[in-house]
């Protein structure tokens, strides 16, 4: 049974031989991947999302007081950005995001995927094919400030990086 607001109920039964008197169990799985076509479709900072078809990146999701803590799978769909996807992520997983062209400029930390990645965030299989990322503090192609035990794994950036510390 699926319900995007409350999760999915997973039902299981174990049978030994032909003895149908064995027990059954139910569990609630609350992380149903939700398709998005724009960042405005993200309505739960702890949700699980995947990019579905064409994608419009407008605005930036996540702040220092309300960081994105969920998961985003880009599905290797290519799109352009003019702002970072995320301001702050904390313990989030961002994967398979391909930015065809980036034109990012911020006052402060700057990165095309996230300005700041805290906690044990994981960014993997992501890339930037062209463009620029500019900031006044910590600046990187994918992530400006990579803090805590956060990691960037199997990623690339062909963006020009300017300003701040990098």
Buried (B, 14 or more C-beta within 10 A) or exposed (E): EEEEEEBBEEEEEEEEEEEEEEEEEEEEEEEBBBEBEEBEBBEEBEBBBBBBEEBBBEBBBBBEEEBBBBBBBBBEBEBBBEBBBBBBBBBBBBBBBBBBBBBBBBEBBBBBBBBBBBBEBBBBBBBBBBBBBBBBBBBBBBBBBBBEEBBBEEBBBEBEBEBBEB
